[in-house]
Amino acid sequence: MKRDMEVIRKVLIAIEEQYVDVAIYNLEIDGLDMQTTAYHCKILHDGGYISDFGAQCADDELYSFGVSSLTWQGHEFLDAIRDETIWKKTKSTIAKKGLPLVIDVVKDVASAIIGEMTKAAITGA
């Protein structure tokens, strides 16, 4: 399965919205099947963006999975890409410049866009 940054963003938003104080089991996201959601949760956990992930399989198929909260790093990344306008500008900039759509590049570009917006807000330009 391929990593999909749109799915990554949806998963982070869903976990932030749904997590209270215990694991979320079989996180449901509109338009995504359980295997896609679980895979992206697993790789987010592997990358340090989700604090816990576990899966149960039966007969060589995913039976259920659970995730825990976002980590500090997960919250920081989500805060950079949460806003729809920033997210669209980030993806557009990455595509125009021919950059790879990887987390570090997404984070850097989104942070640069936020920096420009901050500077404009401060200077009134």
Phi, psi and omega per residue, in radians:
M1 nan 2.460 3.131
K2 -1.555 2.549 3.043
R3 -1.257 2.410 -3.103
D4 -2.270 2.047 -3.086
M5 -1.133 -0.512 3.061
E6 -1.115 -0.745 3.115
V7 -1.170 -0.725 3.095
I8 -0.951 -0.850 -3.132
R9 -1.084 -0.796 3.136
K10 -1.075 -0.724 -3.135
V11 -1.125 -0.814 -3.139
L12 -1.066 -0.763 3.114
I13 -1.090 -0.783 -3.114
A14 -1.112 -0.744 3.134
I15 -1.128 -0.778 3.134
E16 -1.043 -0.739 -3.122
E17 -1.212 -0.649 -2.982
Q18 -1.690 -0.426 -3.059
Y19 -1.259 2.298 3.066
V20 -2.031 -1.292 -3.134
D21 -2.626 0.059 3.055
V22 -2.340 2.972 -3.114
A23 -1.066 2.653 3.007
I24 -1.712 2.164 3.136
Y25 -1.750 2.323 3.109
N26 0.899 0.947 3.118
L27 -0.800 2.158 -3.122
E28 -1.847 2.295 3.112
I29 -2.306 2.206 -3.132
D30 -0.907 2.301 3.078
G31 1.497 -0.047 -3.129
L32 -2.076 2.440 3.050
D33 -1.460 2.903 -3.058
M34 -1.080 -0.663 -3.113
Q35 -1.128 -0.745 3.139
T36 -1.145 -0.792 3.131
T37 -1.094 -0.820 -3.120
A38 -1.094 -0.733 3.134
Y39 -1.054 -0.797 -3.119
H40 -1.211 -0.577 3.029
C41 -1.108 -0.736 -3.135
K42 -1.074 -0.816 -3.100
I43 -1.262 -0.514 3.023
L44 -1.143 -0.666 3.060
H45 -1.142 -0.810 3.120
D46 -1.000 -0.601 -3.123
G47 -1.486 -0.063 3.098
G48 1.556 0.290 -3.114
Y49 -1.675 -0.338 3.097
I50 -2.182 2.385 -3.028
S51 -1.282 -0.439 3.141
D52 -2.701 2.589 3.074
F53 -2.613 2.412 3.042
G54 -2.581 2.559 -3.133
A55 -2.347 2.612 3.050
Q56 -2.117 2.322 3.131
C57 -2.112 2.627 3.067
A58 -2.515 2.375 -3.129
D59 0.923 0.761 3.116
D60 1.043 0.462 3.075
E61 -2.325 2.630 3.075
L62 -1.156 2.184 -3.127
Y63 -1.727 -0.771 3.109
S64 -2.846 2.860 3.079
F65 -2.621 2.791 3.108
G66 -2.406 2.568 3.091
V67 -2.285 2.751 3.090
S68 -1.942 -2.731 -3.035
S69 -1.280 2.933 2.973
L70 -1.268 2.606 3.014
T71 -1.473 3.070 3.066
W72 -0.986 -0.803 3.139
Q73 -1.063 -0.681 3.104
G74 -1.124 -0.754 3.090
H75 -1.113 -0.743 -3.140
E76 -1.079 -0.780 3.133
F77 -1.134 -0.794 3.135
L78 -1.085 -0.732 3.124
D79 -1.043 -0.551 3.135
A80 -1.298 -0.482 -3.043
I81 -2.054 0.070 -3.077
R82 -1.100 -0.858 -3.081
D83 -1.102 2.238 -3.077
E84 -1.049 -0.690 3.137
T85 -1.122 -0.810 3.117
I86 -1.113 -0.723 3.135
W87 -1.053 -0.813 3.140
K88 -1.127 -0.741 3.112
K89 -1.114 -0.689 3.139
T90 -1.082 -0.885 -3.138
K91 -1.097 -0.718 -3.140
S92 -1.101 -0.799 3.140
T93 -1.089 -0.770 3.141
I94 -1.076 -0.765 -3.140
A95 -1.143 -0.786 -3.118
K96 -1.091 -0.655 -3.086
K97 -1.539 -0.073 3.125
G98 1.202 0.514 -3.133
L99 -1.495 2.719 3.083
P100 -1.282 2.515 -3.136
L101 -1.530 1.289 3.120
V102 -2.067 2.766 -3.004
I103 -0.968 -0.795 -3.105
D104 -1.089 -0.698 3.117
V105 -1.206 -0.767 3.111
V106 -1.004 -0.819 3.140
K107 -1.063 -0.799 -3.122
D108 -1.124 -0.787 -3.118
V109 -1.169 -0.802 3.119
A110 -1.050 -0.730 3.124
S111 -1.117 -0.673 3.106
A112 -1.145 -0.723 3.107
I113 -1.102 -0.784 3.105
I114 -1.085 -0.702 3.102
G115 -1.056 -0.747 3.098
E116 -1.121 -0.736 3.122
M117 -1.126 -0.692 3.116
T118 -1.127 -0.805 3.131
K119 -1.061 -0.762 3.122
A120 -1.110 -0.664 3.139
A121 -1.180 -0.663 -3.116
I122 -1.277 -0.752 -3.090
T123 -1.505 -0.206 3.124
G124 1.344 0.257 -3.119
A125 -1.524 nan nan
